[in-house]
Amino acid sequence: MTRARRVVAPDVSVINNGSSAGEPGLGQQSTADGQASEAHEHQHRDVSGGWLRPAVFGAMDGLVTNVSLIAGVGAGVGAGGNSSQFIILTGLAGLAAGAFSMATGEYVSVSSQNELVQAEVRKERYELEHNSESERLELAETFRMRGVDPDLADKVASQLSAHPDSALDLHVREELGIDPGELPSPLTAAAASLTTFAIGALIPLIPYLAGYDSLAAALGLAAVAAFVGGGVVARLTDRPFMRGALRQLLLGTFAAGLTYLIGHLVGTHV
């Protein structure tokens, strides 16, 4: 569905003719108001593109999943001769499996959500075509509930209902709380999730890939990444850096500590 919006600028030159030489006309006042509006204009970040949530989820999930996996396997195999090779193989397998699993899940999830929204939009379009008067009254009631005078609400609802696309857009916004023209992209969500999961999962493997066989180094690097990543995400959402950083560090430490304990217990009895 393509939404068209047209703004018609009124000709204010005639209005100025009624103004005295010493008084600003309505046209001048309109210009001043427009300049004030431009001065107070502000920009918002894109919150509907569908990339931030899967990107953050992917990065944190990849980091916590793989460091927990490595901690458990490392504790289980101990310092055997092939422990480094075994941990690398396990970590890379976890990275590939997790990244593609996350991407698939995000694609299917976002696609299903968009299809549900589109089905509801079709239902609303049908109601507007076959029960236009009921929908007009519903729209007027919505305006009245928002504080608009009853007479004005009826007039606005009637004017909007004369334009099916505008009426449909407004009904969907009010009843579903969404903008059908700005649905998240399944491909964007899947790509963001896959990429960031792989990056997060790779971090605890770096010491082993560099030839440094040290579980402590892997855990320490993952802790730093969790701290920094949590803080950066907090700042992106205008929250304190330390709050997000410590939260992510504590959650990651708990997960890795639990799997390390399980690996140690299993390793000593197998």
C-alpha positions in Angstrom: 0.0 0.0 0.0 1.4 3.4 -1.0 0.5 6.3 1.1 0.4 9.7 -0.6 0.4 12.9 1.4 -0.1 16.3 -0.3 0.4 19.6 1.5 -1.2 22.6 -0.1 0.3 25.9 0.8 -2.2 28.7 0.9 -1.7 32.0 -0.9 -1.3 34.5 1.9 -0.6 37.5 -0.3 -4.3 38.5 -0.3 -4.5 38.3 3.5 -1.6 40.9 3.7 -3.7 43.5 1.9 -5.9 44.0 5.0 -3.0 44.8 7.2 -1.9 48.3 7.9 1.6 49.5 7.1 2.6 49.4 10.7 1.2 46.0 11.5 2.5 42.7 10.3 0.1 40.8 8.1 -1.0 37.3 8.6 1.4 36.2 5.9 4.3 37.7 7.7 3.2 36.0 10.9 2.9 32.7 9.1 6.4 33.1 7.8 7.7 33.9 11.3 5.8 30.9 12.6 7.4 28.7 9.9 10.8 30.0 10.8 10.2 29.3 14.4 9.1 25.8 13.5 12.2 25.1 11.5 14.3 26.4 14.4 12.7 23.9 16.8 12.8 21.0 14.3 14.5 17.9 15.7 15.5 14.5 14.3 14.7 11.1 15.6 16.7 7.9 15.2 15.2 5.1 13.0 13.3 2.9 15.5 11.4 0.9 13.0 14.0 -0.4 10.6 14.2 -3.7 12.3 18.0 -3.9 12.7 18.9 -2.7 16.3 17.1 -5.4 18.2 18.4 -8.3 16.2 21.9 -6.8 16.1 22.1 -6.3 19.9 20.5 -9.6 20.5 22.8 -11.4 18.1 26.0 -9.8 19.5 25.2 -10.5 23.1 23.8 -13.9 22.4 26.9 -14.9 20.3 29.3 -13.7 23.0 27.5 -15.3 25.9 26.7 -18.5 24.1 30.2 -19.2 22.8 32.1 -18.1 26.0 29.8 -20.3 28.0 30.3 -23.2 25.5 34.1 -22.7 25.6 34.1 -22.4 29.4 32.2 -25.6 29.8 34.3 -27.6 27.3 37.5 -26.1 28.6 36.7 -27.1 32.1 35.7 -30.5 31.0 38.7 -31.4 28.9 41.2 -29.7 31.2 44.7 -29.1 29.9 45.0 -32.1 27.7 47.3 -32.2 24.7 44.4 -31.6 22.2 42.3 -29.3 24.3 43.1 -26.2 22.2 42.1 -27.9 19.0 39.0 -29.3 20.5 37.9 -26.0 21.9 38.5 -24.2 18.6 36.5 -26.9 16.7 33.7 -26.6 19.3 33.7 -22.8 19.2 33.6 -22.6 15.5 30.9 -25.1 15.3 28.9 -23.2 17.9 29.5 -19.9 15.9 28.3 -21.3 12.6 25.3 -23.1 14.1 24.2 -20.2 16.3 24.6 -17.5 13.6 22.6 -19.4 11.0 20.0 -20.4 13.6 19.6 -16.8 14.7 19.4 -15.5 11.1 16.7 -18.1 10.2 14.7 -17.4 13.4 14.8 -13.6 12.8 13.8 -14.0 9.2 10.8 -16.2 9.9 9.8 -14.2 12.9 9.8 -10.8 11.3 8.2 -12.2 8.1 5.4 -13.8 10.1 4.8 -10.6 12.0 4.6 -8.5 8.8 2.2 -11.0 7.3 0.0 -10.8 10.3 0.0 -7.0 10.1 -0.8 -7.1 6.3 -3.7 -9.5 7.1 -5.1 -7.0 9.6 -4.7 -4.2 7.1 -6.7 -6.1 4.5 -9.4 -6.7 7.1 -9.5 -3.0 7.9 -9.7 -2.1 4.2 -12.6 -4.5 3.8 -14.5 -2.8 6.7 -13.9 0.6 5.2 -15.3 -0.6 1.8 -18.3 -2.4 3.2 -19.1 -0.6 6.5 -17.9 2.9 5.8 -20.4 4.6 8.0 -19.6 2.5 11.1 -15.9 3.1 10.5 -16.5 6.8 10.2 -18.4 6.9 13.5 -15.6 4.8 15.0 -13.0 7.3 13.8 -15.0 10.3 15.1 -15.3 8.5 18.5 -11.5 8.1 18.5 -11.1 11.9 18.0 -13.6 12.7 20.8 -11.7 10.4 23.2 -8.6 12.4 22.4 -10.3 15.6 23.5 -11.6 16.9 20.1 -15.0 18.7 20.2 -17.8 16.3 19.0 -18.8 18.5 16.0 -15.2 19.0 14.9 -14.5 15.3 15.4 -17.4 14.4 13.1 -16.3 16.9 10.5 -12.7 15.7 10.5 -13.8 12.0 10.4 -16.0 12.8 7.4 -13.3 14.6 5.6 -10.8 11.8 6.2 -13.3 9.1 5.3 -13.6 10.7 1.9 -10.0 9.7 1.1 -9.8 5.9 1.5 -6.0 5.6 1.7 -5.8 8.3 4.4 -8.7 6.8 6.4 -7.1 3.3 6.2 -3.7 4.6 7.3 -5.3 6.4 10.3 -7.5 3.4 11.3 -4.5 1.1 11.2 -2.4 3.5 13.3 -5.1 3.9 15.9 -6.3 0.4 16.1 -3.1 -1.6 15.6 -0.6 1.0 16.8 1.7 0.5 13.8 2.6 2.3 10.6 2.0 -0.3 7.8 4.4 1.7 5.5 7.3 1.2 7.9 7.4 -2.5 8.7 10.8 -4.0 9.6 12.7 -5.9 6.9 13.1 -9.6 7.4 16.3 -9.6 5.4 17.8 -6.7 7.4 16.9 -8.4 10.7 18.4 -11.7 9.5 21.6 -10.2 8.2 22.1 -8.1 11.4 21.5 -11.1 13.6 23.8 -13.4 11.7 26.7 -10.9 11.4 26.6 -9.7 15.0 26.2 -13.2 16.4 29.3 -14.3 14.5 31.3 -11.3 15.7 30.3 -11.9 19.3 30.9 -15.6 19.2 34.4 -15.1 17.6 35.7 -12.9 20.5 36.3 -15.7 23.1 38.0 -17.8 20.4 40.6 -15.1 19.5 43.2 -16.3 22.0 43.0 -19.9 20.8 43.1 -18.9 17.1 46.1 -16.8 17.9 47.9 -19.9 19.3 47.5 -18.8 23.0 46.0 -21.8 24.8 44.5 -20.1 27.8 40.9 -20.4 29.0 41.5 -17.5 31.4 42.5 -15.3 28.5 39.4 -16.2 26.6 37.2 -15.6 29.6 38.9 -12.3 30.3 38.5 -11.0 26.7 34.9 -12.0 26.7 34.3 -10.2 30.0 35.8 -7.0 28.5 33.7 -7.4 25.4 30.5 -7.9 27.5 31.3 -4.9 29.6 32.0 -2.6 26.6 29.1 -4.0 24.5 26.6 -3.6 27.3 27.7 0.0 27.9 27.6 0.9 24.2 24.1 -0.5 23.9 23.1 1.5 27.0 24.3 4.7 25.5 22.5 4.0 22.2 19.3 3.9 24.3 20.2 7.0 26.4 20.9 5.0 29.6 23.9 5.2 31.8 27.0 3.4 30.4 27.9 1.7 33.7 24.4 0.4 34.2 24.3 -1.5 30.9 27.9 -2.5 31.1 27.6 -4.1 34.6 24.3 -5.7 33.8 25.7 -7.5 30.7 28.9 -8.4 32.5 27.0 -10.0 35.4 24.7 -11.9 33.1 27.6 -13.2 31.0 29.6 -14.1 34.1 26.7 -16.1 35.5 26.1 -18.0 32.3 29.8 -18.8 31.8 30.3 -19.7 35.5 27.4 -22.1 35.4 28.6 -23.9 32.3 32.1 -24.0 33.6 30.9 -25.7 36.8 28.8 -28.2 34.8 31.8 -28.9 32.5 34.1 -29.4 35.5 31.7 -31.8 37.3 31.1 -33.8 34.1 34.8 -33.8 33.2 35.9 -35.2 36.6 33.3 -38.1 36.4 33.6 -39.1 32.8 
